[in-house]
Amino acid sequence: MPKVSVLLPVYNTPALYLRECIDSILSQTFKDFELIIVNDGSADQNVERVIKSYEDPRIRYYLNEKNLGISETRNRLIDLSQGEYLAVHDHDDVSAPQRFEKQVGYLDAHPDIGVLGTAHVELPKNKIVFHPLTNEEIEERLMYDCPLIHPSVMMRKSILEKTGVRYDKEYFPTEDYNLYLHLIGKTRFANLPDALFSYRKHKTNTTGKETKQIRAIERKVFAYLQTEHADLWRKAQLNHVRVTKIKVFGLPLIKVKSFQTTTNYYLFGFLPVLSVYSKISAKGRV
């Protein structure tokens, strides 16, 4: 059995990006892995041509008869995997040559860690982005944001098997964030400080329809966190909610309360009068 299963969902991926992605995986200094590719019913026939042009025996290729969406495709990849560790990957991103070697080494040395991300390089600007390193920092940040860049993550398959946690399509396009939330208390998290992954950030924003989805999911997630992780939720509120008071002639007129992407305005400090949402940008997803 391979030590690592690389989980790669693809869908209408530009040929250049797909080749860069696959080449970066096959060029890893750590060699004991299988690369499982699931084509989620791409309309672009070049996707399959690119994949089949590789003859590396570590590649296992599957085609969904119809487009299932990213959550169900990722779950199929998990079910197909044979490795001890699962390396998540997106179809247009690039892993540094030592990514798997460093993540495997860390997980082998820290059996309490079940989810391990890394710092990353944001393309095309080549900007290095760092993330919280420790479990405590990550859990608190998860109360209002996702401090694990998903395609950089390596997970223990045993954690998912033991807990039954999977990607939930009802939380698209934040299914990865939802998965982490349901692993809080069931395993520990960490990020490596090394930038071992290049994340291709697209210029396009989410559509209005998808933004509404995210808002609805945000409300559902916050309700879940307040119930299931009340202490962490209160800590995050205490440390990260920003409150500004606007006074007129020395009297409090407006209170402004900001948390994550939402800013609420209260007349006289308690009467809600307006909610403003900042724009959500998202990387193109399968």
Secondary structure as a PSIPRED ss2 file (coil, helix, strand):
# PSIPRED VFORMAT (PSIPRED V4.0)

   1 M C   1.000  0.000  0.000
   2 P C   1.000  0.000  0.000
   3 K C   1.000  0.000  0.000
   4 V E   0.000  0.000  1.000
   5 S E   0.000  0.000  1.000
   6 V E   0.000  0.000  1.000
   7 L E   0.000  0.000  1.000
   8 L E   0.000  0.000  1.000
   9 P E   0.000  0.000  1.000
  10 V E   0.000  0.000  1.000
  11 Y C   1.000  0.000  0.000
  12 N C   1.000  0.000  0.000
  13 T C   1.000  0.000  0.000
  14 P C   1.000  0.000  0.000
  15 A H   0.000  1.000  0.000
  16 L H   0.000  1.000  0.000
  17 Y H   0.000  1.000  0.000
  18 L H   0.000  1.000  0.000
  19 R H   0.000  1.000  0.000
  20 E H   0.000  1.000  0.000
  21 C H   0.000  1.000  0.000
  22 I H   0.000  1.000  0.000
  23 D H   0.000  1.000  0.000
  24 S H   0.000  1.000  0.000
  25 I H   0.000  1.000  0.000
  26 L H   0.000  1.000  0.000
  27 S C   1.000  0.000  0.000
  28 Q C   1.000  0.000  0.000
  29 T C   1.000  0.000  0.000
  30 F C   1.000  0.000  0.000
  31 K C   1.000  0.000  0.000
  32 D C   1.000  0.000  0.000
  33 F E   0.000  0.000  1.000
  34 E E   0.000  0.000  1.000
  35 L E   0.000  0.000  1.000
  36 I E   0.000  0.000  1.000
  37 I E   0.000  0.000  1.000
  38 V E   0.000  0.000  1.000
  39 N E   0.000  0.000  1.000
  40 D C   1.000  0.000  0.000
  41 G C   1.000  0.000  0.000
  42 S C   1.000  0.000  0.000
  43 A C   1.000  0.000  0.000
  44 D C   1.000  0.000  0.000
  45 Q C   1.000  0.000  0.000
  46 N H   0.000  1.000  0.000
  47 V H   0.000  1.000  0.000
  48 E H   0.000  1.000  0.000
  49 R H   0.000  1.000  0.000
  50 V H   0.000  1.000  0.000
  51 I H   0.000  1.000  0.000
  52 K H   0.000  1.000  0.000
  53 S C   1.000  0.000  0.000
  54 Y C   1.000  0.000  0.000
  55 E C   1.000  0.000  0.000
  56 D C   1.000  0.000  0.000
  57 P C   1.000  0.000  0.000
  58 R C   1.000  0.000  0.000
  59 I E   0.000  0.000  1.000
  60 R E   0.000  0.000  1.000
  61 Y E   0.000  0.000  1.000
  62 Y E   0.000  0.000  1.000
  63 L E   0.000  0.000  1.000
  64 N C   1.000  0.000  0.000
  65 E C   1.000  0.000  0.000
  66 K C   1.000  0.000  0.000
  67 N C   1.000  0.000  0.000
  68 L C   1.000  0.000  0.000
  69 G C   1.000  0.000  0.000
  70 I H   0.000  1.000  0.000
  71 S H   0.000  1.000  0.000
  72 E H   0.000  1.000  0.000
  73 T H   0.000  1.000  0.000
  74 R H   0.000  1.000  0.000
  75 N H   0.000  1.000  0.000
  76 R H   0.000  1.000  0.000
  77 L H   0.000  1.000  0.000
  78 I H   0.000  1.000  0.000
  79 D H   0.000  1.000  0.000
  80 L H   0.000  1.000  0.000
  81 S C   1.000  0.000  0.000
  82 Q C   1.000  0.000  0.000
  83 G C   1.000  0.000  0.000
  84 E C   1.000  0.000  0.000
  85 Y E   0.000  0.000  1.000
  86 L E   0.000  0.000  1.000
  87 A E   0.000  0.000  1.000
  88 V E   0.000  0.000  1.000
  89 H C   1.000  0.000  0.000
  90 D C   1.000  0.000  0.000
  91 H C   1.000  0.000  0.000
  92 D C   1.000  0.000  0.000
  93 D C   1.000  0.000  0.000
  94 V E   0.000  0.000  1.000
  95 S E   0.000  0.000  1.000
  96 A C   1.000  0.000  0.000
  97 P C   1.000  0.000  0.000
  98 Q C   1.000  0.000  0.000
  99 R H   0.000  1.000  0.000
 100 F H   0.000  1.000  0.000
 101 E H   0.000  1.000  0.000
 102 K H   0.000  1.000  0.000
 103 Q H   0.000  1.000  0.000
 104 V H   0.000  1.000  0.000
 105 G H   0.000  1.000  0.000
 106 Y H   0.000  1.000  0.000
 107 L H   0.000  1.000  0.000
 108 D H   0.000  1.000  0.000
 109 A H   0.000  1.000  0.000
 110 H C   1.000  0.000  0.000
 111 P C   1.000  0.000  0.000
 112 D C   1.000  0.000  0.000
 113 I E   0.000  0.000  1.000
 114 G E   0.000  0.000  1.000
 115 V E   0.000  0.000  1.000
 116 L E   0.000  0.000  1.000
 117 G E   0.000  0.000  1.000
 118 T E   0.000  0.000  1.000
 119 A E   0.000  0.000  1.000
 120 H E   0.000  0.000  1.000
 121 V E   0.000  0.000  1.000
 122 E E   0.000  0.000  1.000
 123 L E   0.000  0.000  1.000
 124 P C   1.000  0.000  0.000
 125 K C   1.000  0.000  0.000
 126 N C   1.000  0.000  0.000
 127 K E   0.000  0.000  1.000
 128 I E   0.000  0.000  1.000
 129 V E   0.000  0.000  1.000
 130 F C   1.000  0.000  0.000
 131 H C   1.000  0.000  0.000
 132 P C   1.000  0.000  0.000
 133 L C   1.000  0.000  0.000
 134 T C   1.000  0.000  0.000
 135 N H   0.000  1.000  0.000
 136 E H   0.000  1.000  0.000
 137 E H   0.000  1.000  0.000
 138 I H   0.000  1.000  0.000
 139 E H   0.000  1.000  0.000
 140 E H   0.000  1.000  0.000
 141 R H   0.000  1.000  0.000
 142 L C   1.000  0.000  0.000
 143 M C   1.000  0.000  0.000
 144 Y C   1.000  0.000  0.000
 145 D C   1.000  0.000  0.000
 146 C C   1.000  0.000  0.000
 147 P C   1.000  0.000  0.000
 148 L C   1.000  0.000  0.000
 149 I C   1.000  0.000  0.000
 150 H H   0.000  1.000  0.000
 151 P H   0.000  1.000  0.000
 152 S H   0.000  1.000  0.000
 153 V C   1.000  0.000  0.000
 154 M E   0.000  0.000  1.000
 155 M E   0.000  0.000  1.000
 156 R E   0.000  0.000  1.000
 157 K H   0.000  1.000  0.000
 158 S H   0.000  1.000  0.000
 159 I H   0.000  1.000  0.000
 160 L H   0.000  1.000  0.000
 161 E H   0.000  1.000  0.000
 162 K H   0.000  1.000  0.000
 163 T H   0.000  1.000  0.000
 164 G C   1.000  0.000  0.000
 165 V C   1.000  0.000  0.000
 166 R C   1.000  0.000  0.000
 167 Y C   1.000  0.000  0.000
 168 D C   1.000  0.000  0.000
 169 K H   0.000  1.000  0.000
 170 E H   0.000  1.000  0.000
 171 Y H   0.000  1.000  0.000
 172 F C   1.000  0.000  0.000
 173 P C   1.000  0.000  0.000
 174 T C   1.000  0.000  0.000
 175 E H   0.000  1.000  0.000
 176 D H   0.000  1.000  0.000
 177 Y H   0.000  1.000  0.000
 178 N H   0.000  1.000  0.000
 179 L H   0.000  1.000  0.000
 180 Y H   0.000  1.000  0.000
 181 L H   0.000  1.000  0.000
 182 H C   1.000  0.000  0.000
 183 L C   1.000  0.000  0.000
 184 I E   0.000  0.000  1.000
 185 G C   1.000  0.000  0.000
 186 K C   1.000  0.000  0.000
 187 T E   0.000  0.000  1.000
 188 R E   0.000  0.000  1.000
 189 F E   0.000  0.000  1.000
 190 A E   0.000  0.000  1.000
 191 N E   0.000  0.000  1.000
 192 L E   0.000  0.000  1.000
 193 P E   0.000  0.000  1.000
 194 D E   0.000  0.000  1.000
 195 A E   0.000  0.000  1.000
 196 L E   0.000  0.000  1.000
 197 F E   0.000  0.000  1.000
 198 S E   0.000  0.000  1.000
 199 Y E   0.000  0.000  1.000
 200 R E   0.000  0.000  1.000
 201 K C   1.000  0.000  0.000
 202 H C   1.000  0.000  0.000
 203 K C   1.000  0.000  0.000
 204 T C   1.000  0.000  0.000
 205 N E   0.000  0.000  1.000
 206 T C   1.000  0.000  0.000
 207 T C   1.000  0.000  0.000
 208 G H   0.000  1.000  0.000
 209 K H   0.000  1.000  0.000
 210 E H   0.000  1.000  0.000
 211 T H   0.000  1.000  0.000
 212 K H   0.000  1.000  0.000
 213 Q H   0.000  1.000  0.000
 214 I H   0.000  1.000  0.000
 215 R H   0.000  1.000  0.000
 216 A H   0.000  1.000  0.000
 217 I H   0.000  1.000  0.000
 218 E H   0.000  1.000  0.000
 219 R H   0.000  1.000  0.000
 220 K H   0.000  1.000  0.000
 221 V H   0.000  1.000  0.000
 222 F H   0.000  1.000  0.000
 223 A H   0.000  1.000  0.000
 224 Y H   0.000  1.000  0.000
 225 L H   0.000  1.000  0.000
 226 Q H   0.000  1.000  0.000
 227 T H   0.000  1.000  0.000
 228 E H   0.000  1.000  0.000
 229 H C   1.000  0.000  0.000
 230 A H   0.000  1.000  0.000
 231 D H   0.000  1.000  0.000
 232 L H   0.000  1.000  0.000
 233 W H   0.000  1.000  0.000
 234 R H   0.000  1.000  0.000
 235 K H   0.000  1.000  0.000
 236 A H   0.000  1.000  0.000
 237 Q H   0.000  1.000  0.000
 238 L H   0.000  1.000  0.000
 239 N H   0.000  1.000  0.000
 240 H H   0.000  1.000  0.000
 241 V C   1.000  0.000  0.000
 242 R E   0.000  0.000  1.000
 243 V E   0.000  0.000  1.000
 244 T E   0.000  0.000  1.000
 245 K E   0.000  0.000  1.000
 246 I E   0.000  0.000  1.000
 247 K E   0.000  0.000  1.000
 248 V E   0.000  0.000  1.000
 249 F C   1.000  0.000  0.000
 250 G C   1.000  0.000  0.000
 251 L E   0.000  0.000  1.000
 252 P E   0.000  0.000  1.000
 253 L E   0.000  0.000  1.000
 254 I E   0.000  0.000  1.000
 255 K E   0.000  0.000  1.000
 256 V E   0.000  0.000  1.000
 257 K E   0.000  0.000  1.000
 258 S E   0.000  0.000  1.000
 259 F E   0.000  0.000  1.000
 260 Q C   1.000  0.000  0.000
 261 T C   1.000  0.000  0.000
 262 T E   0.000  0.000  1.000
 263 T E   0.000  0.000  1.000
 264 N E   0.000  0.000  1.000
 265 Y E   0.000  0.000  1.000
 266 Y E   0.000  0.000  1.000
 267 L E   0.000  0.000  1.000
 268 F C   1.000  0.000  0.000
 269 G C   1.000  0.000  0.000
 270 F C   1.000  0.000  0.000
 271 L E   0.000  0.000  1.000
 272 P E   0.000  0.000  1.000
 273 V E   0.000  0.000  1.000
 274 L E   0.000  0.000  1.000
 275 S E   0.000  0.000  1.000
 276 V E   0.000  0.000  1.000
 277 Y E   0.000  0.000  1.000
 278 S C   1.000  0.000  0.000
 279 K C   1.000  0.000  0.000
 280 I C   1.000  0.000  0.000
 281 S E   0.000  0.000  1.000
 282 A C   1.000  0.000  0.000
 283 K C   1.000  0.000  0.000
 284 G C   1.000  0.000  0.000
 285 R C   1.000  0.000  0.000
 286 V C   1.000  0.000  0.000
